[in-house]
Amino acid sequence: MIVAPVALLIEVVGYLFLLCLIVRAVFSWIEPYPRNRIHRLTFEVTEPLLAPVRRWVPPVGGFDIAYLIVFIGVSFVIQLVGRLS
């Protein structure tokens, strides 16, 4: 069946995205501007999803909750795909 490999691919990509999101969050505390190659990579991977969320939900008290919203959303998609496969 072709659904299982596609679901597995979506899960793996989702987990890799979550890893990039966590690495970017850690880098944002250490080095706010992406100068490091890994930091730039995580910025380029995660920004396409974070930017639209930031337009809808501004930072609260200096804390960017777009990370949290995207993290929860991607986690939800991973769980949904896992249950459907």
Secondary structure, DSSP 8 states (H G I E B T S, - for coil): --HHHHHHHHHHHHHHHHHHHHHHHHHHHH-SS--SHHHHHHHHHHHHHHHHHHHHS--BTTB-THHHHHHHHHHHHHHHHHHH-
